[in-house]
Amino acid sequence: MAQRFTLDPFHVLTAPTTASGRELSHCAAQLLDALARGEPDIARYPTPLGERVRDERLVQAAVTELCDREARIVHEVWARLPVRSHREPAPAPAPWRGGDRAFGWRSR
């Protein structure tokens, strides 16, 4: 299920769901050129589960996937979820004071 969120072609291409096939191809070409040049900002993309690593194989697979009309409809639905640019760690729980008494232990 996590792959559904992280490998969505629209997230990989950082393209809107309304983009035409021509616009998606143009976006993919720009990404492939930037990846070939080694631009560090292009190597990561935001997803609903935080940032992920982007490479040439992933960009090409995204364009191929969006060429199928039925698959594209499914990806359009998943791509509408909000994205996060970084994964935030879960807050640490507060310490439980009095837990030793609750379990019948004595304080030392």
Contacts in CASP RR format, 6 or more apart in sequence:
PFRMAT RR
TARGET T0000
AUTHOR 0000-0000-0000
METHOD contacts of the structure
MODEL  1
MAQRFTLDPFHVLTAPTTASGRELSHCAAQLLDALARGEPDIARYPTPLG
ERVRDERLVQAAVTELCDREARIVHEVWARLPVRSHREPAPAPAPWRGGD
RAFGWRSR
2 49 0 8 1.000
4 78 0 8 1.000
5 11 0 8 1.000
5 47 0 8 1.000
5 48 0 8 1.000
5 49 0 8 1.000
5 78 0 8 1.000
5 81 0 8 1.000
6 47 0 8 1.000
6 49 0 8 1.000
6 50 0 8 1.000
6 52 0 8 1.000
7 52 0 8 1.000
7 58 0 8 1.000
8 47 0 8 1.000
8 75 0 8 1.000
8 78 0 8 1.000
8 79 0 8 1.000
9 61 0 8 1.000
9 62 0 8 1.000
9 63 0 8 1.000
9 65 0 8 1.000
9 66 0 8 1.000
9 75 0 8 1.000
9 79 0 8 1.000
10 16 0 8 1.000
10 17 0 8 1.000
10 19 0 8 1.000
10 62 0 8 1.000
10 66 0 8 1.000
10 75 0 8 1.000
10 76 0 8 1.000
10 79 0 8 1.000
11 45 0 8 1.000
11 46 0 8 1.000
11 47 0 8 1.000
11 52 0 8 1.000
11 79 0 8 1.000
11 83 0 8 1.000
12 45 0 8 1.000
12 54 0 8 1.000
12 58 0 8 1.000
12 59 0 8 1.000
12 61 0 8 1.000
12 62 0 8 1.000
13 24 0 8 1.000
13 27 0 8 1.000
13 28 0 8 1.000
13 31 0 8 1.000
13 59 0 8 1.000
13 62 0 8 1.000
13 63 0 8 1.000
13 66 0 8 1.000
14 27 0 8 1.000
14 31 0 8 1.000
14 45 0 8 1.000
14 46 0 8 1.000
15 23 0 8 1.000
15 24 0 8 1.000
15 27 0 8 1.000
17 75 0 8 1.000
17 76 0 8 1.000
17 79 0 8 1.000
17 80 0 8 1.000
19 27 0 8 1.000
21 66 0 8 1.000
21 67 0 8 1.000
24 63 0 8 1.000
24 66 0 8 1.000
25 63 0 8 1.000
28 59 0 8 1.000
28 60 0 8 1.000
28 62 0 8 1.000
28 63 0 8 1.000
31 42 0 8 1.000
31 54 0 8 1.000
31 59 0 8 1.000
32 56 0 8 1.000
32 59 0 8 1.000
32 60 0 8 1.000
34 42 0 8 1.000
35 42 0 8 1.000
35 43 0 8 1.000
35 54 0 8 1.000
35 55 0 8 1.000
35 56 0 8 1.000
35 59 0 8 1.000
36 56 0 8 1.000
42 54 0 8 1.000
43 53 0 8 1.000
43 54 0 8 1.000
43 55 0 8 1.000
44 51 0 8 1.000
44 52 0 8 1.000
44 53 0 8 1.000
44 54 0 8 1.000
45 51 0 8 1.000
45 52 0 8 1.000
45 54 0 8 1.000
46 83 0 8 1.000
46 84 0 8 1.000
46 85 0 8 1.000
47 83 0 8 1.000
47 84 0 8 1.000
48 81 0 8 1.000
48 82 0 8 1.000
48 83 0 8 1.000
48 84 0 8 1.000
49 84 0 8 1.000
49 87 0 8 1.000
50 83 0 8 1.000
50 84 0 8 1.000
50 85 0 8 1.000
50 86 0 8 1.000
50 87 0 8 1.000
51 84 0 8 1.000
51 85 0 8 1.000
51 86 0 8 1.000
51 87 0 8 1.000
65 71 0 8 1.000
65 72 0 8 1.000
65 75 0 8 1.000
66 72 0 8 1.000
66 75 0 8 1.000
99 105 0 8 1.000
100 106 0 8 1.000
100 107 0 8 1.000
101 107 0 8 1.000
END
